[in-house]
């Protein structure tokens, strides 16, 4: 199996590396120690097309591959690991679930903010007794009125303090 990047992937990697060196290396240490979400960096990443790489074009994304997103994350991380987390959140996990399984109304309501760097998404999965083993979770959603009552306990919910 060939694990070499294609010429197109190498060009993309080099472009992202150059961008990261010019715009992200300065201030990387300060960002790493700042508990706040780097909204300015998120907007900059959106302007560069680094949020939504894995999201279909019809949903406002770039329509790229998972490998494209991994290449971008690695290239950004070499200059600023905290900024790489912004790229990760804008391409993997909950944002992909929303793009894949969300209703058209949900996509219209949330994806634009997420892909513009004006919002960030999180998912409450990890529980004290189950970890991230989704088959062992204790949280329940029970019907109540026109909605649901969610009960349970979550820990380690990445991006929760500033997510939408």
VENWO-V271006 format. One line per field, one symbol per residue. psi: psi as a letter, one per 40 degrees, with the letter a starting at -180 (. if undefined). burial: b if it has 16 or more other ideal C-beta (glycine too) atoms within 10 Angstrom, else e. A space follows every 50 residues. Layout:
psi: ???
burial: ???
//
This chain:
psi: hheiiiddddddddddddddddeddhedddddeheihgdddddddddefe hedehideeeaefaiddddddddddddddgdddddddddedibddddddd eiidddddddddddeeeeiiiihhdhideebegeeeiehihhhhbeaihh hahiifgheddei.
burial: eeeeeeeeeeebbeebbebbeebbeebeeebeeeeebbeebbebbbebeb bbbbbeeebbbbebeeebbbbbbebbbebbebbbbbbbbbbbbbbbebbe ebeeeebeebbeebbbbebbbbbbbbbeebeeeeeebeeeeeeeeeeeee eeebeeebbeeebe
//
